[in-house]
Amino acid sequence: MSKQTTDAQVINNYFVQAETKGFTYDLDYTEKDPTIVSQGATPTDMLLVSLASCHLMTLVSFFNLKKIPYSILKVHIDGDFSYKTNAWFLDAVVTVTTNAQLNSEQIDEAEKFIHRHCKISSILSQNNDINLEINIIS
């Protein structure tokens, strides 16, 4: 089990400050009030940031475990949030780019490792489409 806490408060209108583990994050939702200047990411932005970070950190663990060298490891996510049948859903394509020289078996193993160890991806995969692509560059 992994118990964690976060505190958040409204600073002004849709501007929220959240704190966890001593780090402060500014969030806002300018779509609700386009007259204001954005002061932070939206909650859905942060959800995608969490998903991207989790994939990267989990892959670092995989590469370290398997002693696979790399110098480039990055993620791009295209996410589409949609409201259907009385609930919000996320369709996301998570594209990992790395110069780690993986064969097809290692790519499959890395994908399974992510699905098993990336908590954010595992949670979001329930009732959502989270599709992973791993691109190898030289």
C-alpha positions as CSV (number, residue, x, y, z in Angstrom):
1,M,0.0,0.0,0.0
2,S,1.2,3.5,-0.7
3,K,-0.6,6.1,1.4
4,Q,0.0,9.7,0.3
5,T,-1.5,13.1,1.2
6,T,-2.0,16.4,-0.7
7,D,-3.3,19.7,0.6
8,A,-4.8,22.3,-1.8
9,Q,-6.6,25.7,-1.4
10,V,-8.3,28.2,-3.6
11,I,-6.1,31.4,-3.9
12,N,-8.4,33.4,-6.2
13,N,-11.3,32.2,-8.4
14,Y,-10.0,29.2,-10.3
15,F,-6.3,29.6,-9.2
16,V,-5.4,26.8,-6.8
17,Q,-2.2,26.0,-5.0
18,A,-1.6,22.4,-4.0
19,E,1.2,21.0,-1.9
20,T,2.6,17.6,-1.5
21,K,5.8,16.4,0.1
22,G,6.9,20.0,0.6
23,F,6.5,21.0,-3.1
24,T,4.0,23.5,-4.2
25,Y,2.1,23.4,-7.5
26,D,0.0,26.2,-9.1
27,L,-3.0,25.2,-11.1
28,D,-5.7,27.2,-12.8
29,Y,-8.5,26.8,-15.2
30,T,-8.5,29.8,-17.6
31,E,-11.1,28.1,-19.9
32,K,-13.6,29.1,-17.2
33,D,-12.5,32.7,-17.2
34,P,-10.6,33.7,-20.4
35,T,-10.1,37.2,-19.1
36,I,-7.3,36.1,-16.7
37,V,-3.8,35.2,-17.6
38,S,-2.9,31.5,-16.9
39,Q,-0.9,31.0,-13.7
40,G,-0.4,27.3,-13.9
41,A,-1.4,24.0,-15.5
42,T,-5.0,22.7,-15.4
43,P,-5.8,19.6,-13.4
44,T,-6.0,17.6,-16.6
45,D,-2.6,18.9,-17.7
46,M,-1.2,17.6,-14.4
47,L,-2.9,14.2,-14.9
48,L,-1.0,13.9,-18.2
49,V,2.3,15.1,-16.6
50,S,1.8,12.4,-13.9
51,L,1.2,9.8,-16.6
52,A,4.3,10.8,-18.6
53,S,6.5,11.0,-15.5
54,C,5.4,7.6,-14.3
55,H,6.2,6.0,-17.6
56,L,9.6,7.5,-17.7
57,M,10.5,6.6,-14.1
58,T,9.2,3.1,-14.6
59,L,11.3,2.7,-17.7
60,V,14.4,4.0,-15.9
61,S,13.8,1.2,-13.3
62,F,13.5,-1.3,-16.1
63,F,16.6,-0.2,-17.9
64,N,18.6,-0.2,-14.6
65,L,17.3,-3.6,-13.7
66,K,18.2,-5.0,-17.1
67,K,21.5,-3.0,-17.3
68,I,20.3,-1.5,-20.6
69,P,22.2,1.7,-21.5
70,Y,20.4,4.8,-22.8
71,S,21.0,8.5,-23.0
72,I,17.7,9.6,-24.5
73,L,14.4,8.8,-22.9
74,K,11.4,11.0,-23.4
75,V,7.6,10.8,-23.6
76,H,5.0,12.7,-25.6
77,I,1.3,12.2,-24.8
78,D,-1.7,13.0,-27.0
79,G,-4.7,13.0,-24.7
80,D,-8.3,13.5,-25.5
81,F,-10.7,14.0,-22.6
82,S,-14.3,13.4,-23.6
83,Y,-17.7,13.2,-21.7
84,K,-19.8,10.2,-22.7
85,T,-22.6,8.4,-21.0
86,N,-22.5,10.5,-17.8
87,A,-18.7,10.1,-17.2
88,W,-15.4,11.6,-18.3
89,F,-13.0,9.4,-20.3
90,L,-9.4,9.7,-21.4
91,D,-8.1,8.4,-24.7
92,A,-4.3,8.8,-24.7
93,V,-1.4,7.7,-26.8
94,V,1.8,7.6,-24.8
95,T,4.8,7.7,-27.2
96,V,8.1,6.9,-25.6
97,T,11.3,7.7,-27.6
98,T,14.6,6.2,-26.5
99,N,18.0,5.4,-27.9
100,A,18.1,2.2,-25.8
101,Q,18.7,-0.5,-28.3
102,L,15.9,-2.9,-27.5
103,N,14.8,-5.9,-29.5
104,S,11.1,-6.8,-30.0
105,E,11.2,-9.1,-27.0
106,Q,12.7,-6.4,-24.7
107,I,10.1,-3.9,-26.0
108,D,7.3,-6.3,-25.0
109,E,9.0,-6.9,-21.7
110,A,9.3,-3.1,-21.1
111,E,5.6,-2.6,-21.9
112,K,4.6,-5.4,-19.5
113,F,6.9,-3.8,-16.8
114,I,5.2,-0.4,-17.3
115,H,1.7,-2.0,-17.1
116,R,2.7,-3.7,-13.9
117,H,4.7,-1.0,-12.1
118,C,3.4,2.4,-13.3
119,K,0.6,3.0,-10.8
120,I,-0.7,6.0,-12.7
121,S,-1.0,4.1,-16.0
122,S,-2.6,1.2,-14.2
123,I,-5.2,3.3,-12.5
124,L,-6.0,5.3,-15.6
125,S,-6.3,2.2,-17.7
126,Q,-9.5,1.3,-15.9
127,N,-12.3,2.4,-18.3
128,N,-9.9,4.5,-20.4
129,D,-7.7,3.8,-23.5
130,I,-4.1,4.3,-22.6
131,N,-2.0,3.2,-25.6
132,L,1.8,2.8,-25.4
133,E,4.2,3.1,-28.3
134,I,7.9,2.7,-27.9
135,N,10.1,4.2,-30.6
136,I,13.7,3.3,-30.9
137,I,16.1,5.9,-32.3
138,S,19.8,5.6,-33.0
